[in-house]
Amino acid sequence: MARISLVEPENATPEVKEIYEKALRGKPGNAQKALAHRPEMLKTFLPFYASVGRSLDRKLYEMIYLRVSFINGCHYCQQHHMASSKRVGLTAEDWQALKSGSYSRFTGKEQTALAYTEKLTRASRDVTDADFEKLKKHFSDAEIVDLHLLVGLANLTNRFTDPLGLEVEFPEEKI
């Protein structure tokens, strides 16, 4: 159960109602309903969220988001990204591999990104030039920036949704 009130569409200010309708097609999730307590943040966060990671392959985007969410134990983000990852072809076996940190089933590029994602999430201070050498074999500088922002965004949303007690809005997947 949410630890704060959620701004439901029927109780939203006109500004928030407009954001719900235009940006979220009338279907805000619980994260957006929590963020709606700060309309100016909701308004700026949504396009930022939509832009992060877009230079990366969508499958890799979902893999990175899921790995961060598994490391952090964020149930809300795991469920949302397991659902969206189905649309790019990830399977329950892929989820299990991501959860356990076993990357051998993935391509070399994906393995490199996932290993780096894990290091960045667990101990960013330990990132080295050697880590960047590995990344640069597969990714442009722009993609590396996007990867960093995606890992940061996933960590941010992990620390926003579960601690606030936000519930998943749809039937949950089991791994």
KABEL-V69183 format. One record per backbone hydrogen bond with DSSP energy under -1.0 kcal/mol. NH is the residue of the N-H (numbers start at 1). CO is the residue of the C=O. E is the energy in kcal/mol with one decimal. If there is no record, write none. Layout:
BEGIN
NH;CO;E
NH;CO;E
END
This chain:
BEGIN
3;164;-3.5
7;33;-2.0
8;6;-1.2
11;8;-1.7
17;13;-2.9
18;14;-2.2
19;15;-1.8
20;16;-3.0
21;17;-2.5
22;18;-3.0
23;19;-1.9
24;19;-1.2
26;20;-2.7
27;24;-2.4
33;29;-2.3
34;30;-1.9
35;31;-2.5
36;32;-1.5
37;34;-1.6
38;35;-2.3
41;38;-1.1
42;38;-2.2
43;39;-2.8
44;40;-1.5
45;41;-3.3
46;42;-1.9
48;44;-1.3
49;45;-3.3
50;46;-2.1
51;47;-1.2
52;48;-1.6
54;51;-1.3
56;53;-1.5
61;57;-2.6
62;58;-2.3
63;59;-2.2
64;60;-2.7
65;61;-2.4
66;62;-2.7
67;63;-2.6
68;64;-2.4
69;65;-2.2
70;66;-2.8
71;67;-2.6
72;68;-2.4
74;69;-2.2
75;73;-1.1
78;74;-2.4
79;75;-2.6
80;76;-2.1
81;77;-2.5
82;78;-2.3
83;79;-2.0
84;80;-2.0
85;81;-1.7
86;82;-1.1
88;85;-1.0
89;86;-1.5
90;85;-2.2
95;91;-2.4
96;92;-2.2
97;93;-2.2
98;94;-2.7
99;95;-2.8
100;96;-2.4
101;97;-1.1
102;97;-2.3
106;103;-2.2
111;107;-2.9
112;108;-2.4
113;109;-2.3
114;110;-2.8
115;111;-2.7
116;112;-2.2
117;113;-2.6
118;114;-2.4
119;115;-2.0
120;116;-3.0
121;117;-2.3
122;118;-2.8
123;119;-2.8
126;123;-2.5
127;124;-1.5
132;128;-1.4
133;129;-2.1
134;130;-1.7
135;131;-2.0
136;132;-2.8
138;135;-1.9
139;135;-2.4
144;140;-2.2
145;141;-2.3
146;142;-2.3
147;143;-2.7
148;144;-2.3
149;145;-2.5
150;146;-2.7
151;147;-2.5
152;148;-2.5
153;149;-2.9
154;150;-2.8
155;151;-2.3
156;152;-2.5
157;153;-2.9
158;154;-2.4
159;155;-1.8
161;157;-2.7
165;162;-2.0
166;161;-2.1
END
